[in-house]
Amino acid sequence: MPRIVIAGIELETDEDGFITDPSVWSEAVAKDLAKTEHVQELTEAHWKVVNMIRNYYLEFGVAPMIRKLCKETGFKLKDIYDLFPSGPAKGACKVAGLPKPTGCV
């Protein structure tokens, strides 16, 4: 597995740059991961999406479906793509420290 230095610590990632151990995630890790997704600064709106995704994952063990994400955050899909240009599955889930989603996020 590849390893990268994020927030000053060496982390194991999969081939797409998702950290393999969600328990090592922190806000500092999220900020550095965001930069790998062309998001230079995480705003309150970014954190709303990241925190919803992360909390859902911690409760249910999977990333939320896109409809659930939109409903819970109040954002339209276009808004989420504006926040995370690579999309909810690649961008938002990566920043939230989740493993790469396998389903329809």
Secondary structure, DSSP 8 states (H G I E B T S, - for coil): --EEEETTEEEEB-TTS-BS-GGG--HHHHHHHHHHTT--S--HHHHHHHHHHHHHHHHHSS---HHHHHHHH---HHHHHHHSTTHIIIIIHHHTT-----S--
